[in-house]
Amino acid sequence: MSKINYSSIVNSFNGRLSGSVFSSHKGTNYLKKHNPFPVQPFSLNQKKSRGILNDLSGLWYSLSPVNKALWESYASLCHRPMTGLNAFNSLNLPLVYYLGQDYRIFSPPAFPSTPPFISGLASRKLFDGSIIVSWASPVLSDIYIIVNFSAMPGRSDKSTKNWTHGSFLSSDQLHSSIITGISDSTPVRIRARTMDIFGHLSPWIYAPSSEFFGISISDTSYGQHSINVFNSFLVGYGSPVSPDSYHFLSGGAVSDVAWSIENDISFFIRSTTGMEGYIPLALSVFPQLQFFMPTGLNEHSQIYNSGGDLPCIIVAGAGDTENETAWDIEFFDNDPISEEPADASSYSNGVIAGKICKIRNTLGCSFSTARTLARATASGGGVWTPEDGYGIINVEAACS
């Protein structure tokens, strides 16, 4: 962007000339490059808003002198300068846009106000590209929630889009499902605001991304083994994850667990030996932090006896059609890293964690529900055995 200082002969220039745009703001003149790809050129939403404003402006002139005086008085109380017509349009535009012509108001409220702010706003992107948006408050039938979404595929003048309307509903419903049409791997931003029955709007609140709720890959040291465990997780999950959702830790199990709790991590994947010894630690942080571990031996023998009472840790085995590693286990799966015929439960552990994560994120359910569904629909047909557990998790079956 260039700043221009004009002479006494030419003191202003506005408009577009070839590939340049001349403009001014607060007494300063600017020269900018013309963008031939505006982000929302004459969108349907813009056309709808312009049509509503045209109708409202015409309606203003049919109001009685008393009503116009009330609107002028209301406008004088607003924090920014406006006329009665501006105030009339600003409150009625969102009412008509979201609720329809029957919700227009012809007399203003007693004074300007802001409806209750949203608290506890969260979002979860599901397997099919849709998004579940939830909030803790307000919970009122006469306070509405407006939700917008925006894809973030990477900056491009040709493809980057502005905010798109997602949903509008009363706040007492506490959640909304939005069909975005955006691919599962594309990050999406969510924002929401409230509206009252007078058309007052609250500021936008932005939802933190909560698709994964954080993943810790804990190991004795950071190296290729840790990376392989994470790559195995991606195989199980079936799609990329955002770089800020996973963390490699190697400070020791107790320290790694403490860090994970402090940073609101929910998945704790540790592919090392000694699973049975970690049960008390895992139980102390369950269900806030879900442990995934192998039994700890890649030989087909029993090194842990659950007695049929499985621990809070989801215990993994490895094998193509049956568990070929130690037991008791809860599930087994393929090792996507090692060359056949080897099967390492370190890596099948990552696959199983990825599948449980996918089930939970797809359905927007709890760990407990995802785990129960995984058991019921796995290859074992809902039947558990010490050597094979419930079998191989079937994500599609669990989610249907």
N, C-alpha and C positions, 0 to 999 in steps of 0.2 A: 504494500500500500504506500502511495506517495502523498506527501503534503504539499499543497500548492500555495504560493504567495502571489496574489494578483497585484497588478499595477493600478494606477488611477484611471487608466483607459479601460481596462477590463477588470471588473471587480466581482464577477460571479459567472458560473458556468454550471448548468445542471442538465443531466440527460446522458445519453449514450452516443458515442461517436466511434464507429468501427468496432474495435475490440476493447474499448475503454469506456468506463462509466465515471462521470463527474458528479460529485455530490457535495453537500455541506452539512455540518453538524456543529451547533453551538458556536457559530462564527468561524469555524475552521473548514477549509475546502479540501476535498480529497479526490484523488484519482485512483480508481480500482480497475482491475482486469475484469472484463465481463465474463460471467459464468453462463455458458449456454445450456447448462443442465440444472435448472433450479430444482431443489429437493422435492417440492410439492407444487408443481405448476397447475393451477386451477383444479385442485383436487375436489372431489365430491363434497368433502367436509367444508371446504372453503365456500363452494357454491351454495351449500345449504345455509351456512351462517350469513352470507350476504343476502340471500333471499329472506331470511327471518328478519334481518336488520331493516331491509327495505319495507317489509310489512309493518314492523314496529314503529318505524319513523312516520309512516302514514297514519298509523293508529294514534300517535301522539297528538296530532292536530285535531283529532275528534274528541279529545278529553275535555271535560268542563274546565272553566277557569279555576274553580276551586281545587280540582285534582292537580292541575298544572302547578298551582301555587304550593300545594303539598310536596310535590316532587322537587320544586325549586328549594323549598326549605330543607328537604332531606339532603339534596345535593350540597347545600352549604355546610352540612355536618361531616361530609366525607373528607378523608385525609388528603385527597388530591383534588385540585380544582376541577369542577365539572358543572355542566348545566343540568337543569331538570330533565331535558331530553336525554342527555348522556346517562343519567342515573336510571331513568325509565328503561332505556335500552340495555344497560349493563346487567340489571337484575332479571329482565324478562328474556334476554337471549338464552341463557342456560336453561331456564324453565321450559321455554318452547322447544329448544334443541333436544333436550332429554326426555321431557314429559309430554309435550304437545300443547296445542293452542288452548286447551281447556284450563291450563294451569297458569295463564297470564294473570298478572296482578295489575290493577288499575289505580290502586292507592298504595303508597310506599309504606314500609314498616316504620315503626316509631323512630328508630335511629339505626345507623349502620352497625353491623356486628359481624363477627367471624364465627362460623359454625365450629363444633368441636373438632380438634385435630385428631387424626388417625394415630393410634398407638399399636405397637406390636405387628406392624405390617411385614409380611413375609411372602415369598413366592417360591414356587417349585416348578421347574420345567420338566414335563413328562416325556415319555418315550415317543409319543406321536407328535411332538412339537407343541402340544397345548400346554397351558400354564395354569396351575392352581394358585390363586392369590387369597391370602387370609389376613385377618386383623383381629386384635383383641377388643378394641373399642373405637368408635362408639357402637352401641347396640340399641338403636332407636329406629322405629318404623318411619319417622318423619325426617330422618337425616339420611341422605343418600351418599353412596360411594361411587366415584367416577374413577375408572382404571384405564390407563394408557400403557402401551408397550412400544418398544423400539428395538429393532434388530441391530446388532453390532458386528457386521461381517468384515469390518476393516474399512478404513477411510477411503472413499471414492466419490468424486463429484458426480459420477453417473449412477452409483448404486446406493449411496448412503441415504437413508430415509429419515424423515422427521417422526414424531410421535404419532401412533395410530390408536384410535379409540378401541378399547378392548371390551369394556362392559360398564353397565350402569344398573345399580340395584340398591335396595334399602339396606342400611348398615346392619340391621338385625339378622341378616342372613349369614354374616361372619365369614363367608368365603365366596369366591367366584371362579368359574372355570372359563378360560379364554382359548378359543381356537385361533392360533396365530398363522398357520400355514408356513411357519419357519422351520427349517431343518433342525433335527435333534442336536447337531453339533454346533449350531450358531448361538453365541451368547445373546441373551435378551435382557434389556433393562425394563423395569416396571416402576411406574409412579402412580400415585393415587391422591385424591383430594375429596373433601366432603362438600355437600351442598345442602342447604336447608330449604324449607318450603317457600322462602322469599327470594331464592336465587343467590343468596350470599354464598361465596366460595371460600374455602380455606386454601392456604398455600399448598403446593405439591409436596408430598412426602415420597421419598425414593426407597424402594424395597431393596435390602441387601440380598445378593444372590445366595440362595440356600439349596441349590440343586443337590449338592453332595454332603453338606454339613461337615466337610473337612475329612481328609484321609491322612493318617499317619502310617508311614512304612518304617517300622522300628527294626533295627538290625544291630549286630555286634559292632559293625563298622560300615561306613558308606562305601559301596563299590558295585561291581557288576552284579553281584547277587541281589542287592537292593533294587537295582534298575530292572533286573529280570522279574522280580516279584511285582513291581509296579506295572511292567509291560503285560504280565499275566493278568493283573487286575483289569487292564484295558480290554484284553481278550474276553474276559467274563462280562464286562460292562457293555461292550459292543459298540462304543463310540468314544470320541475324544472327551477329555475333561479339561476344564480351565486350569491354567498353570498355578493359580493361587489357591486351588482346592486341595492340593496334596503336598506332603512335607516328608522329607527323609530325615530320620532321627537315629542317632547312634550314641546316646548318652547313658545307656543302661535302661532296663525296662521300667524301673521305678521313676527315674527322672523323665523318661519319655512319656510315661502315663501322666505325670504331673503337668508337663508342658501341654499335652493334648487336652487335658481338662481345662487348664487355664485359658487355652485358645479356642475353646468350644468345638473341638474335634469330636466326631462321632464314630468313625471307623478306625480301629487300631489293628493293623496287620503286622504280625510278628512271625516270620518264618524261621524259627530257630528250634533247638531241642529244649526239652524240659517243660513241655506243656502242663503236665500235672502240677508242677510246682508253682505255676502262675495262676492257678484257680483262685486262691484267696485274694490276690491282687486284682484279678479281673472282676471278682464278685464285689469288691469294695467300691468299684466305680460303675457297676452295671445298674441300670441300663443306659446311663448317660454316655458311656463309652463301650462300644461293642468290640470284644476281642475276636480275632480270627487267628488260629494257630494249627499247625500240623501236629500229629502225635510226637514227631521228632525222630523217626527212624524209617528209612526207605527200604526196609526188609519186611517181608510178610510174616509178622508175629505179633502177639498181643503183649504190649508193654504198658497198657493202661486198662483198668477194668472199671467201667462206670456203673456196673450192676444194673444197667438199663435206665439209670437216672443221669441223663446227659448234663454236663456242666453249662454254665453261662457262656463259656467260650465255644464258638463254633469250630469244631475240630475237623480237620481236612485229611483225607487220604488221596492217593493218586492211582490212576489206572485207566485203561481204555474202555473196558467192558465190566471190570470188577476191580475192587481195591487190591493193589499189589504192594501196598506199604503197611505199616503197623496199624493196629486198631486198639481200642474202640474209637470209632469215628462217627460223625454226624452225616457227612456227605463225602463223596469222592468225585474227582473229575480228571480230565486229561491234563498232562503236563505239556504246555505249548512251547517250552523252551528246549528241553533236553532231546537229544536224538534217540530214536527208538533203538533198542527196546527199553531204554531207561525211563523211569517215571519218578520224578522228585516231587514229594508233597509240599516242598517249599513253594513251588510254582503253581500247583493245583490249588493251594491255599489262596493265592491271589485271584485265580479264576473264580473260586467259590465266593470270595468277598465281593468281587465285581458283580456277580449274578444277584446276590442278595441286595446289593446297592441298587441295581437296576430295577428289581421288583419293587423296592420301597419307593424309589423316585417315580416310577411309572404309575403306581397306584396312589401315591401320596399318603402311604400308610405308615404305621409304626414298625420298628424293628421286629417286634413280637409277631405282628401280623404277617410281615414278609417272610419271616422264618417259618411260621406255621404253614403258609401257602406253599413255600418251597418244599417242605416235608411231604405235604399231601400230594403234590403233583410231580415229584421226582420220579426217576426211573424205577424205584422200588415199589411204586404204587401205594405209598403211604405206610409201608411196613418197614420197621427198623430191624436191622441185624447188626451185631457187634462188628463184623468184618467189613460190611459194605455200607453201614449206616442206612440212610434213606435212598441212597443211590446218587445219580447225577441230576442236578437241578435243571428243570425245564422252565426257562424264563417265560416263554410264550404261554405255556399252559398255566403257570402261576398267575399271570397277569390277565388271563381270560376268565 
